[in-house]
């Protein structure tokens, strides 16, 4: 049977289909409009296909710069300094490891808070002048350690300054597993429990020890990360002490020493600089131990005072033996000798590995390292910023 011509369909059926088409018409118009709008977004007026910057999603828009080093937290700095929370490092200029700049090119600046001494500004970050020579050439590695893959002001310390809540006085962490974070502490911190975490904390301290782990009271296995420790005045001896802790992405400045370390201690990805020289006779060491075992010091920037006592890493067995220590992949500068491994009234150190470190050339008085002749040291891959291989 031949198919019916459309005009042969019943009139009622034709009317029904017409009503259905009329009802659907608005939806068709909306669909076409959305399609046209999509084409306009994909192909803008200037023909380059780019989305205007203001229309980019929040995740794609450029974040405002975050302050990053040892000065006051941005939210608490009346002078608007840019010195605390760590942020991703921007692309660095191309430097060679042996590059230098004249010290006269550094810009003097006022102390960012209650810290003695002279200061300079380096890329918006305040640095103590004692990190650098007082005349002549300054190694670029000291100014821009991040350009060479070492930690610096942009990759260490507080990460989210806007979260910090102020606390005055001593903080006691005495509960196992306790997490203490997002605080600006004007005082000191004492740890008497196991497995405590300190995170995203700025500590401004006048105490001898900024963060003190007390093993005799039960403290141990402490983790400190993304934290800035700034000594105030001339009283801070060490940012963290004395043993059984891990410090990761920690920045310490304006103490006699960066950290006093002991048994079961790891320091990695951290930045110690601007050690205090207010009296002139301090024995400054970014990292110091007088005995212990199971210590790992890896991928840190450890800047002691330029050509002044004592060292960048000081491993001296005085109160106990030194055993099983790894010093690896660090940028080391300053001191009488930059690295010591020796013993005083103790057996020689054993199982010490010193590997793939970069020593800043000419930053110490007598030389890059001093090792006891009887110490058991594996020494390999260590170089200086001017390209020398150290034997």
ZIHU-V971551 format. One record per backbone hydrogen bond with DSSP energy under -1.0 kcal/mol. NH is the residue of the N-H (numbers start at 1). CO is the residue of the C=O. If there is no record, write none. Layout:
# ZIHU-V971551
nh-><NH | NH>
co-><CO | CO>
This chain:
# ZIHU-V971551
nh-><8 | 9 | 14 | 15 | 16 | 17 | 18 | 19 | 20 | 21 | 22 | 23 | 24 | 28 | 29 | 30 | 31 | 32 | 33 | 34 | 35 | 36 | 37 | 38 | 39 | 40 | 41 | 42 | 43 | 47 | 55 | 56 | 60 | 76 | 77 | 80 | 86 | 87 | 99 | 101 | 103 | 105 | 106 | 109 | 115 | 120 | 121 | 122 | 125 | 127 | 129 | 131 | 132 | 138 | 140 | 142 | 144 | 147 | 148 | 149 | 150 | 157 | 163 | 164 | 165 | 167 | 169 | 171 | 173 | 177 | 178 | 180 | 182 | 184 | 185 | 186 | 189 | 190 | 191 | 192 | 195 | 197 | 198 | 199 | 200 | 202 | 203 | 204 | 205 | 210 | 211 | 212 | 213 | 214 | 217 | 218 | 219 | 220 | 222 | 223 | 224 | 225 | 226 | 228 | 229 | 230 | 231 | 232 | 233 | 237 | 238 | 239 | 241 | 244 | 246 | 247 | 248 | 249 | 251 | 252 | 253 | 254 | 256 | 257 | 258 | 259 | 260 | 261 | 264 | 265 | 266 | 267 | 268 | 269 | 271 | 272 | 273 | 276 | 284 | 284 | 287 | 288 | 289 | 292 | 295 | 296 | 297 | 298 | 299 | 301 | 302 | 303 | 304 | 306 | 307 | 308 | 311 | 312 | 313 | 314 | 315 | 316 | 317 | 318 | 319 | 320 | 323 | 324 | 325 | 326 | 327 | 328 | 329 | 331 | 332 | 333 | 335 | 336 | 337 | 338 | 339 | 340 | 341 | 342 | 344 | 350 | 352 | 353 | 354 | 355 | 356 | 358 | 359 | 360 | 363 | 365 | 366 | 367 | 370 | 372 | 375 | 376 | 377 | 378 | 380 | 383 | 384 | 385 | 387 | 390>
co-><5 | 6 | 10 | 11 | 12 | 13 | 14 | 15 | 16 | 17 | 18 | 19 | 20 | 24 | 25 | 26 | 27 | 28 | 29 | 30 | 31 | 32 | 33 | 34 | 35 | 36 | 37 | 38 | 39 | 44 | 52 | 53 | 57 | 73 | 74 | 77 | 158 | 154 | 96 | 138 | 136 | 102 | 103 | 119 | 113 | 127 | 107 | 125 | 122 | 120 | 118 | 128 | 129 | 101 | 99 | 139 | 140 | 144 | 145 | 146 | 145 | 249 | 160 | 161 | 182 | 184 | 186 | 188 | 190 | 194 | 175 | 197 | 199 | 165 | 202 | 167 | 210 | 171 | 212 | 173 | 220 | 178 | 223 | 180 | 225 | 183 | 228 | 185 | 230 | 238 | 239 | 189 | 241 | 191 | 214 | 215 | 214 | 193 | 244 | 196 | 246 | 198 | 248 | 201 | 251 | 203 | 253 | 205 | 114 | 208 | 208 | 258 | 211 | 263 | 222 | 266 | 224 | 268 | 227 | 271 | 229 | 274 | 236 | 237 | 285 | 286 | 240 | 288 | 293 | 294 | 245 | 296 | 247 | 298 | 250 | 301 | 252 | 255 | 282 | 309 | 312 | 259 | 314 | 321 | 324 | 265 | 326 | 267 | 328 | 270 | 331 | 272 | 333 | 130 | 363 | 305 | 284 | 338 | 338 | 287 | 340 | 289 | 342 | 290 | 290 | 290 | 292 | 350 | 351 | 295 | 353 | 297 | 355 | 300 | 358 | 302 | 305 | 310 | 310 | 367 | 368 | 313 | 370 | 315 | 317 | 322 | 376 | 325 | 378 | 327 | 380 | 330 | 383 | 332 | 360 | 335 | 336 | 336 | 339 | 341 | 372 | 349 | 375 | 352 | 354 | 357 | 388 | 359 | 384 | 382>
